[in-house]
């Protein structure tokens, strides 16, 4: 099935350069690996049936790279043992959300599931924050990275940090009431309670609220500080969080434009 979807895919639709040297239709294995953020060897194992249980995050990445329809994506998740269960956090990305990721190229965008794990992003987000495909699934979790690993390139004033922490913990608390039987969600909360006294303190307050818009400062090693306003949109299908960032000032807008150019050059396929 994966090979059939790969052969069907149009390289031009995913932003790959057209050339006359393709001996077969569709995407090459190395192109699919690049687009999905996985290794070529892993693509080979999947196509040959030597790996039958890719993670939900990998399934999401493959669905986006292959431009699968919602029905095809659901089929892929079922084949991998991740059938959509209303009692568990969904990792499936509706076609409308994938459309926004592809069309809003001038704004950094990331898609989070109800546990705040990154499951999709556009090139400009990866260029601004660093490519999430290089991280394992736990490291892609926003709460884990903030409370346990540190915020990376993102900087906060004391007031902004307080508001951000309360907002994401209150949103996660709401997720636990919607998915009380999800073992991965319970495991995340348990690990955060052990690893982060600050998270444990906020968790004991039992606040429930949706994540709020915020302003973020990102220290990029090449272009400098980029200030962005971050709007958080919740999807009705899949209970996802779509974070859309817009430059907060003219200087940041110019740096994002430069970063978009640098990112395109860095990720072009030779």
Secondary structure, 3 states (H helix, E strand, C coil): CHHHHHHHCCHHHHCCCCCCCCCCCCCCHHHHHHHHCCCHHHHHHHHCCCCCCCCHHHHHHHHHHCCCCHHHHHHHHHHCCCCCCCCCCCCCCCHHHHHHHHHCCCCCEEEECCCCEEEEECHHHHHHHCCHHHCCCCCCEHHHHHHHHCCCCEECCHHHHHHHHHHHHHHHHHHHHHCCCCHHHHHHHHHHHHHCHHHHHHHHCCCCCCCCCEEEEEEECCCEEEEEEEEEEECCCCCCEEEEEEECCHHHHHHHHHHHHHHHHHCCCC
